[in-house]
């Protein structure tokens, strides 16, 4: 299910400007590859490392982090959360979803049966 890399993507300029993502140009798309080589995404430890890498990539995509607290709270942190949530959801991995604050792993596994 996992390849050696995953990509965190955001329409960075559109999100930062508060514009509709539909109006974004292809050149506005920023992608960061995240290595998952050698990690077991089904284990809590492996998924935890992958999630941290996804969040770091999301911060890179959304950055640079503003020094002003209000900008950080209003623009940067929501961008990082959105990119992280979108990337995790696209991977369809119950452990990553649970660690990212989604449905609990037991609920996710039960609904998959």
Secondary structure, 3 states (H helix, E strand, C coil): CCCCEEEEEEEHHHHHHCCCHHHCCHHHEEEEEEECCCCCCCCHHHHHHHHHHHHHHHHHHHCCCCCCHHHHHHHHHHHHHHHHHHHHHHHCCHHHHHHCCCCCHHHHHHHHC
